[in-house]
Every structure is written in structure tokens, then in C-alpha cells.
């Protein structure tokens, strides 16, 4: 297949799909439903971030378990969210405004860091908090692995190294190595007290990137749907609420180390995803399976024009086969696909007083029709 890792990452970035990149913008929030079981002990938790996508899921998961929360953020995204929780306004960059000074001379049981992208800022945070918290949980990314060809990536596999002078700029090649440096800053400063959580594709309500919602929306629209590759090509995703529940479990049990996070717990394929969407949405969608090689000839890229999916073989075959057994052994659970699809559509349909949010990912209907026409005309 003509697609390679560089094209894959370029396509992902162009569609706003950089693996785990910051989520830009926000839409109205919805209530998630984490476990209602109370924790044996209430903890004081600090969340760096907390107002967008994964952050609110962490807040709701922690609240359901009875923990006391402080949110540290700039006050720019969803400033009125969670009024019942303490908010500290500042900046991750210690040289911008008040910086991190609002966190001085405070104590928490643990900090959950959702917004570490640059090692200088991570270092500033851990330097300030190392004597104020018992544990540091950092949201990293599976982008730390430089090779996407290997299937079954595990936490001990080599990670990417940043080459040259460090620039605080996220690109399709710098994002993973920058995350590696953030992980090391935390672990080197707080050895034995850090959990580096490496999620794959995070999905569900509040996901303004539409990295996953292309499929529920397209399948619900009905008609002939271009289904990529082979039905058995593997896919992975993790509902933000399941990721949040795992993170809260880690700080409750003082679990440390590196953890890959992707779901579902059982191996899933692209057929399960598209037919699962149809089972939830109904309609008359009919799937036409188009070979990966033909898609490459048309210039249709995995994760860009065709979100979530990647070919089952080739230079990016490992992106949807990441091994998460270590996290499963530590208590990672995943909800059914049907629940994620239902809640995602409910959230999107409630956007802007009842109007469905415009999709930001995947191919257009015109491009899809053109590709299908060429597929049917092939000799």
C-alpha cells in the first residue's frame, strides 16, 4: 500500500486528528455516568485542566467517588463549568501572568495532569508540586511510540526521542517525542510516584474534534456507505469516561508506571464499528467494502478521510492493536460501543439549541460518492 507513516500522520493532523493533540474549542457539556460507588476514602485531588473533554469526565468520575477537587486552568474554556468545585486561575507557563503561583503552599493527595504538552511547563509543575502531592498522574499518548508498524505495542517498547533544539510547537512529528520528555520530567522529579497514562483515540461526548463521530453520523444518514479495507481490520478507541474512571482508580490505589489505554477490552474490527453504529442508529445504510490499496490510489488516507480505521498491514498497522493488558490487569474497564455511540449522538444533537453540530472530520459525501463510483467501475 502506498500509505506510509508520514502520510498517515500528515493526514491525521490535516483533519484535526493528531493523535491525542489538544482539543480545540468546546460544545455544551453533558452528564456522563461513571460508577456511583463511593471510594473507601475521600481524596483531595488537583486537576490541571478540567474544563474540556477529558477534564470534565475526570471531574465527574471523581465526584461520583466522593473526592474533593481543585481545578487549575486559565478560565478561558467553559469558565462557568462545575461551580461547586474550587477553581484556581493561572497558567501552565510559569512566565505568563500569575503562572502557577496559585498552587503554592497547598496540599493534595494527587494531581491529574491533562494538559502536559511541553516539558518546560511540565517541569515547572512537578518542581512546584513534588512536595505538595503524593502522586502525579500525567495524560500522555500512544504517540510516544515512534513506529506504528509493530502490532501489539507494549509499554516497554522504544519511545521516540526529540532531535535537535526543543521547540514548543506541536507538529505531526514532534508531538510524541515532546510527550516522552514530559513523562520523563515527571518521573525524574518524582521517582516512583508517577503514572504515565498513554491513551489512544479518545472518543465520546464533548469530543469537538469529531475523530470518531464521522461513523455514527455517516451511518445514521444512510444510503451506500464506503467501508474501508477488510471487515476484519482492527480498530481501537477509548471512551473518555472509561479513561477517566481508570485514572481515578489509579490515584485511589496509588498505581504508578506506564499504561497503554485503548479499548474495547476485546479485539474489535471496523465491521463491528460500522455495524454497531447501524444497530444504534437504525436506517438503511448499506456498506460497500473498498480495498485499502484502491483507497490509497485515490489518495484517501486512513484516520483522515477515513477516521479510526487503518489498514491491517503496512507501516501503520500497529496503531489499532496496542496492547493494553497491563491497564486491564490494573482495573481498566470499557463500556459497550452502543452506549458510546448513543451518548455521542445525543450530545451532538443537543448542540446549539437543538441543531446538530457540523462534522469536522472524514470525507465529504461528494468525495465518497466519487470514490464509490470509481470502485464500481473498476475493471
ABEGO torsion letter per residue (X at the ends): XABBAAAAAAAAAAAGABBGBBBBEBBBBBBBBBBABBBABBBBBBBBEGABGAAAAAAAAAAAAGBBBBBBBAGABGAABGAABBBBBBBABAABEAEAAAABGBBBABBBBAABABAAAAAAAAAAAAAABABBBBBBBAAABABAABBGBBAABBBBBBBEBBBBBBBAAAAAAAAAAAAAAAAAABBGABBBBBBBBBBEBGBAAGAAAAAAAAAAAEEBBBBBEBAABBBBBBBAAAAAAAAAAAAAAGBBEBBBBBOBABBBBAAAAAAAAAAAAEEABBBBBBBAAAAAAAGBBBGBABBGBBBABEAAAAAAABBAAAAAAAGBBBBBAAAAAAAAAAAAAABGGGBBBBBABEBBAAAAAAAAAAAAABX
